[in-house]
Amino acid sequence: MAQQMSFFSAEARHPAVADLAGLLCGPGQAVLFARATARLVVPVDTPWRMKALVRACAERGIRAEVDTGDDGARCLRTAFRVDLAPLAAAWGGGAGKAVPAGFVPDGAALRMWVATVGHWSDAAYLLPLDPAAPGTHEPLLLALAQCGLPATMHQTDDGGPALRLIGRRRLGRLRELVGAPAATGCAEQWPAVSRMRAVS
């Protein structure tokens, strides 16, 4: 019998601006201007992530470009847009990032989160959080559980906060939700079937 696609998977529906909430689950920031327009700014550390996110934004009608700061750090940046204002307002509007009440990430939002910062750590998959927004950590832990991905809090090797997923069932569920790899060159960091076969 053919496997039925989950309603929550990234491939189950058309791309929408609301999917970009996944960028804010990690270190991304939404900047609201005059309550009418907003922009997204997301630090990105590798070329494949940048390429995947620029393409994902374009699929949602959002033009994003690479910006390099004075310190050499690279980020994804959009222009100020009216259609980003509701997302920014829901996540705190720049007055301090907060997870919207009732937020449960679907596959598309999880795919954005994975593409931004997700990576393997031995037999576990880590979804790093925003160290500058500690108030988002517990709500996102609860939100993951609501979509069938119970996780634990974890400190990464560089001391940053992350949510840790382990176990074949949970990792398989994550892989089902986020879909195929977002870009070439990401095989070592994407939730992949080949990596999951090694999980006991």
C-alpha positions in Angstrom: 0.0 0.0 0.0 1.4 3.4 -0.9 2.4 5.6 2.0 0.1 8.6 2.5 1.8 12.0 2.6 1.4 13.7 5.9 -0.8 16.8 5.8 1.9 18.6 7.7 4.8 17.7 5.3 6.6 20.3 3.4 5.4 18.8 0.1 1.7 18.7 1.0 0.8 22.2 0.1 1.9 25.3 -1.9 4.6 27.6 -0.5 3.4 30.4 1.6 4.9 33.5 3.3 3.9 32.0 6.7 6.4 29.2 6.1 9.2 31.7 6.8 8.4 31.4 10.5 10.9 28.5 10.3 13.6 31.1 9.9 12.6 32.7 13.1 12.7 29.5 15.1 16.4 29.7 14.8 18.6 32.8 14.9 16.6 34.8 12.3 15.1 38.2 13.2 12.0 40.0 11.9 12.2 43.8 11.9 8.9 45.6 11.8 8.7 49.2 10.6 5.8 51.5 11.4 3.6 48.3 11.8 3.2 48.4 8.1 6.3 46.7 6.6 8.9 44.2 7.8 12.1 42.6 6.8 13.8 39.3 7.7 17.5 39.1 8.6 19.0 35.6 9.0 22.7 34.8 9.7 23.8 32.0 7.4 27.2 30.3 7.6 27.4 28.0 4.6 26.9 28.4 0.8 24.4 25.6 0.4 22.2 27.1 3.2 22.3 30.5 1.6 21.4 29.1 -1.8 18.5 27.0 -0.4 17.1 29.9 1.6 17.3 32.4 -1.3 15.4 29.9 -3.5 12.9 29.2 -0.8 12.1 32.9 -0.3 11.8 33.3 -4.1 9.3 30.5 -4.2 7.2 32.6 -1.9 7.5 35.7 -3.9 10.1 37.2 -1.5 13.4 38.5 -3.0 16.3 37.9 -0.6 19.9 38.7 -1.0 23.2 38.0 0.7 24.7 40.8 2.9 28.2 40.7 4.4 28.7 42.7 7.5 31.8 44.7 8.5 32.9 41.7 10.6 32.7 39.4 7.5 29.6 37.6 8.8 27.1 36.8 6.1 23.3 37.0 6.4 20.2 36.6 4.3 18.3 39.9 4.1 15.0 40.8 2.5 13.7 44.2 1.7 11.0 45.8 3.9 7.7 44.4 2.6 4.0 44.7 3.5 3.5 40.9 3.2 6.1 40.2 5.9 4.5 42.6 8.5 1.9 40.0 9.9 4.7 37.5 10.4 6.9 40.0 12.1 4.1 41.2 14.3 3.2 37.7 15.3 6.8 37.0 16.4 7.1 40.1 18.6 7.5 42.9 16.0 11.1 43.6 16.9 10.3 44.3 20.6 11.9 41.0 21.6 11.2 37.8 19.7 8.4 35.6 21.0 6.8 32.5 19.7 3.1 33.1 18.7 0.5 31.5 20.9 -0.6 28.2 19.5 2.3 28.0 17.0 3.0 24.5 15.7 5.5 24.2 12.9 4.4 22.2 9.9 6.8 20.6 7.4 7.4 23.8 5.4 8.4 25.8 8.5 10.5 22.9 9.8 12.2 22.7 6.4 13.2 26.4 6.7 14.5 25.8 10.2 16.6 22.8 9.1 17.9 24.7 6.1 19.0 27.6 8.3 20.8 25.8 11.1 19.8 22.1 11.4 22.7 19.5 11.6 23.7 16.1 12.8 25.6 15.6 16.1 26.5 11.9 16.2 23.2 9.9 16.2 21.1 13.0 17.1 19.7 15.8 15.0 20.0 19.3 16.4 17.8 22.3 15.7 19.6 25.3 17.1 17.7 28.0 18.8 18.2 31.8 19.1 20.7 32.4 21.9 19.5 36.1 22.0 15.9 35.0 22.6 15.8 32.6 25.5 12.1 33.1 25.9 11.5 31.2 22.7 13.3 28.0 23.8 10.6 26.4 25.9 7.7 27.3 23.6 9.5 25.8 20.6 10.3 22.7 22.6 6.5 22.3 23.3 5.7 23.2 19.7 7.9 20.4 18.4 6.2 17.9 20.7 2.8 19.1 19.3 3.8 18.1 15.8 5.0 14.7 16.9 8.7 15.5 17.5 9.4 15.4 21.2 12.9 16.7 21.8 15.2 17.7 24.6 17.2 20.8 25.4 20.8 20.6 24.4 24.0 22.7 24.4 25.9 22.6 21.2 29.7 22.3 21.0 30.0 26.1 20.8 27.7 26.5 23.8 24.6 27.6 21.9 21.1 26.2 22.7 19.4 23.6 20.5 16.6 21.1 20.5 17.9 17.5 20.2 16.0 14.8 18.4 17.1 11.2 18.7 15.6 7.8 17.9 14.6 6.2 14.6 10.9 7.0 14.9 11.4 10.7 15.6 14.2 11.1 13.0 12.0 9.3 10.5 9.1 11.7 11.3 11.4 14.7 10.8 12.6 13.4 7.5 9.0 12.8 6.4 8.0 16.3 7.3 10.9 18.3 5.8 11.1 16.4 2.5 14.1 16.0 0.1 17.4 17.8 0.6 17.0 21.6 0.0 20.2 22.0 -2.1 23.3 20.1 -3.4 26.1 19.9 -0.9 23.8 19.5 2.2 23.8 15.7 2.4 26.0 15.7 5.6 23.6 18.0 7.4 20.1 17.1 6.1 17.8 14.6 7.8 18.7 11.8 5.5 17.6 8.2 5.3 21.2 7.0 5.0 22.2 8.6 8.3 19.1 7.2 10.0 20.0 3.7 9.1 23.0 4.0 11.4 20.9 5.0 14.3 20.3 2.2 16.7 
